[in-house]
Each structure stands twice: as C-alpha cells, then as structure tokens.
Amino acid sequence: MEETRRKAYLTAMGVTVWQRRDPPAAAVPEVIVSETESLPAPERTAGESAAVETAATAPMAESATDDQWSDLRARVSACSACSLRAGCTQAVFGVGNAQADLLIIGEAPGADEDRQGEPFVGPAGQLLNAMLLAMGFRREEVFIANILKCRPPNNRDPKPDEALQCEPFLRQQIALIQPKVILSVGRISAHNLLKTDIPVGRLRGRIHNFGESATPLVVTYHPAYLLRSPEQKAKSWQDLQLALSLLREQ
C-alpha cells in the first residue's frame, strides 16, 4: 500500500504516526507496531485456556455454493424464533466477500444498520472502514457479520436466549466462508464466540482458537467504544497487527 495512504488511514483511526526528523541509517518504525513486524504469540494460561481458547461451531464445509448462501439468507430473513424480528425493520444478514480470509464479527445491528440492512454503517462503521484500510483491506474484501441479525430495542445488549437463537446462522456463515482469521470486535462478540465473561482487556492481545477447525481468533475493542475512548485506539491497532501477522502465516 502507498505509504501516504496508509498514514492517512492510521490518522483516520486516531493512531498517532511518529516519525523522527533526523532518522539514523537504520529504519525507524513510524507506527506503534511496524506493518512488517509480527507480534509474538501471547502466552496462554492453563486456567483460561479451556474456557477462552475454544468455542464450538459447525464443521467447515468443503465449498460454499450460491444455493447454500441463498437458503441461509432466506432462513435468516424469515426467522421469528425470538421477539426481535417483530420489532426491527429487517434482519441484517451480513455483507462482504463470501470467500474472505478475514471475518469481522460484531454484536448486533444499531439504528443505522436496521434501516439500511447492512452491518457497521454508522459512525462506528466509518471507523471500522478506516481500521480495515489501515490493514490493507477494502470493506468489500472482508466479510462483516454480527452475533445477532436483528436490532435489540434501544440498542440494548443482546439477551443470552436471543444470541442462542441466532448462533446457528452465524455458525453456518463461518462454515461457508471458511475464514483464515476471525476478528471479534467488542465485549458481546467476544463473550458469545468464546463462551466466557473475561473482560475484553484481558482477551485482546492474544490468539484464541475457534471451533473444531481451530480458526485463529483475535479480540479487539468495538469501534463504538473506540469513539468514546480514543486513547484505546493504539491498543486496537496492535490487535489489527496481530490479525495481519496471522493472515500472513496462513
């Protein structure tokens, strides 16, 4: 990626780009974590590994067909397993490349998403786009989905039974996409994917394994949280670098 464009995307994220005025002959990193520098794999504690590192999901399919995607989309649209569908404008299925290497999973649609039928389209979505561009991805090159397909009233947190009703849909999406890396954004996403209540601050910066295929999963802060707490954007950029290093290893 062109260096000036990369810096612009990092600036849009709110990540400070440092550059020495008189750099020595050796290259000086200009960002918090160099794009070419892989973060070391964080150590996993024995007490947390069983609860945090692995979550159940359906076995990966060998290949996905248009019919499989159409069938899944239709079932999501027609679902009335919980009360949320009756109170929202439409189900928000997800969007992006059906063969993406990187899968982004958030929590639930908000007002903008409910109206437009696409995840992450409000201010948090604009920040997510900048985060992806800083990684070298256009929005359409990844797949973006949520734990819930329908908006909870007043953007409240999803209830456990609501997430459970939506879980088979997300599992099938993961099985059809077969991503190389999953990026879980926010508390609701991480807790549901990893079946834990450990704070995001302790989940991030580490490599988790999702499902029977042990898909690498990285946790980071939700863009909406980063808009409220911009001082955490540097940590989120480190998480994105970790996800990039995993993608390069595949």
ABEGO torsion letter per residue (X at the ends): XBAAAAAAAAAAAGBBBBBBABBBABBBBABABBAABBBBBBBBBAAAAAAAABBBBBBBBABBBAAAAAAAAAAAAABAABAAAAABABBBAEBEBAABABBBBBABBBAAAAAAGBBGABAAAAAAAAAAAAAGBBAAABBBBBABABBBBGGBBBBAAAAAAAAAAAAAAAAAAGBABBBBBEAAAAAAAAGBABBAAAABGBBBBBEAAGBBBBBBBBAAAAAABAAAAAAAAAAAAAAAAAAAAX
